[in-house]
Amino acid sequence: MIFKRVGDERPYPPHGLTTKEWGKIEPSEVRLADLVTTKRLLDLDVLFDEDSTFYGDLFPHVVAWQGEFYLEDGLHRTLRAALQQRQTIHARVLTIE
């Protein structure tokens, strides 16, 4: 299994961070096996597009809440890392208490 669990929602409270505010969070290493997805579907065109990170953040966005790590944004980047047989990714992690 690539992820800890496949989810289809954001169970944590809204954080209200903008893209610019996410960019201020220093990336840290996260194990793929610790992540819970917040999206069930993936667009394969995005996954295999060579320029898929051109318009977005280079690092996935993860929300740490109640002992879980939720992959909020960057599912295609994370899955690409898994296909390259990587066990970890660098992501921006926001902790909500």
N, C-alpha and C positions, 0 to 999 in steps of 0.2 A: 504494500500500500504506500502510495506517495505521501498522502496527507493523513493527519490524525483522523479527520472526519470531513465529509463533504456536506456543507450546509447550503442553505438557500436564502439566508436572511442575515441581518445585522442585529444580533440580540442585545448588544450593548447600547447604552444611551447615546444620543447624538452628541458629537464632540464639537461640531461647528468649525473645524479647521479648514482653512483655505489651502489651495495648492501651494501658495507662497509660504504659509506657516508650516506645512508638511516639509517643505524644503529646508527649513531651519533645524530639523531633527537630524542629528548625526546618525548615519546608518550603522547598524550592528548586525552581527551574524545570528541567523535564526535557522534552526533545523527544520527541514521540510516536514519531517514526521511529527513535528509539534504544531503544525498549522491546521486550522479549521477554515475551510473556504466559506465565503459569504455569497458566492455565485455558483450555480450548478451547471451553467452552460458556458461554452467557450466558442468563440468565433475562430475557426481554423485559418481564415484569411489573416487575422491579426497575429495568430501564433507564428505563422510561417513568413510573415512580412519582414524583410531584412531591416527595414526602417521603423519597426514597430515601437521603438522608444523615442523616435524623433520629436514627437509632439508632447510626450509625457515625461514624468519623472523616470530617471534611470533605475530607481530603487522602488521595489514594491512597498506598499503601505500596510502595516500590521497594527492592529489594536489589541493591546494586552488588557484583558478584563476578566476578573474573577478566576484567575489561574489558567485562562485559555489565551491562545494567540490566534486572532481572527485576521485572515488575509482579506483586507478591504479592497485593495486595488493592486493590480499586477499579477493576476492569475496566469496570463499568457507568459509572462517573463519567468514565473516560478515553474510552470510546467515545462518550459523550454530548458530550464536548469535541470529538472528531473530527467528529461530525455537525454541530457548530456551526462547522466549518471552522477550528478552532484548531490550531495547529502544536505548541503546548507546553501543559503543565499544571504546576501547583505540586504537588509530592509530597514526602512525607517519605522521605528516602533514607538507608538504612542501608548502610554499607560494611563488608563482611566481607573480611578479608585471609587 
